[in-house]
Amino acid sequence: MRFHADLHIHSKFSRACSKDCDLEHLTWWARRKGITVVGTGDFTHPAWFAHLKETLVPAEPGLFRLRQDLDRDIARTLPPSMAAAPVRFMLSVEISTIYKRAERTRKVHHLIYMPDFEAAEAFNARLGRIGNITSDGRPILGLDSHDLLEIALECGRGEGYLVPAHVWTPWFAVFGSKSGFDAIEDCYLELSDHIFALETGLSSDPAMNWRISALDRYRMVSNSDAHSPPMLGRETTLFDTELDYYAVRRALETGEGHAGRGPAAHRRSAKALRAAVPAPDLNSGRGAQEWWRGVAATT
């Protein structure tokens, strides 16, 4: 099945987000825009988590759909061709981590995905012992990125996964010029093999990332980071898999079914772009942050 997914959004419990960021409005807009899988966002927030458990019911493995009575009310407000379109939700949250490493302050945002409410609840309990997860849907924690990944892997029983968010945003990203790192391995250390996808974010696109050979092994994903329902789908990722959580995760891990670009197209685009605008190895002395400043004028 070929479908669009928008797996980075926020709820009405995140700062600077619309009060309409609830599941009903998100479902309505997802149908209008042809988006099949939507991240729930913010599952660490207690009020939103309770809303998710009350409003969602299990659908395909690892995915959820709106409760039938609520879905029926939404369908009545849409043309028949849209009303019948399936909309599924995947449990997701963005975590902001701010911490010291190697004498520098690091500020990195991460997207976390969990296959079920039990795993999400365990993850919430772990983070709740570390910092405040009740004041904002996108919590800010004094937690090392490596340790956050470790917690996600443990609570997700090997099926949870982490995607570094909007990786080139200067202030709050893994490659951010102000507070990030020069390589994925520098950020996540010995757990870096568990990172298999990177979010381009609104600050970059796949073509820009293909200029760096060290990123060829990662799948590039794009999402809206919507703070209001009409912004849903301004960027999406295209999949060609079965409609379930595990198939999406497997597509991101292996590239098979990640249909935004075929593997051969990735290689051709990356090779052509690097020939036109050479980029350094991320492990070289120049590094990602200096390269970002140098390439900004050509992207």
HUZI-V668493 format. One line per field, one symbol per residue. psi: psi as a letter, one per 20 degrees, with the letter a starting at -180 (. if undefined). burial: I if it has 24 or more other ideal C-beta (glycine too) atoms within 12 Angstrom, else O. A space follows every 10 residues. Layout:
psi = ???
burial = ???
//
This chain:
psi = ppqqpojorq rijqqkqqij mrhghhgghg ghjkphppqh qkiipghggh gghhhqqqcr pjrqrqqghh hhhghhjqqh hhhipqpqqp pqqppppprp pljqppopqq pppqirhggh hggggghhih aojiiphnqp qmpqgghggg gggghjliiq rpopqmijpg hlrhjphhkb riqghhgici jhiioiqppg rijrrghghi iohiihiqpp qprhlpjqhh ipjhqrppqm rqnqghhggh hhhhioinjh pqghhggggg gghhhgnqqq piirhgrhgh gghhihii.
burial = OOIIIIIIII IIIIOOIOOO IIIIIIIIII IOIOIIIIII IIIIIIOIIO IIIOIIOOOI OIIIIIOOOI IOOIIOOOOO OOOOIIIIII IIIIIIIIIO IOOOOIIIII IIIIIIIOII OIIIOIIOOO IOIOOIIIII IOIIIIIIII IIIOIIOOII IIIIIIIIIO OIIIIIIOII IIIIOIIIOO IIOIIIIIII IOIIIIIIII IIIIIIIIII IIIIIIIIIO IIIOIIIIIO IIIIIIIIII IIIOIOIIII IOOOOIOOII OOIIOOOOII OIOOOOIIIO IIOOIOOOO
//
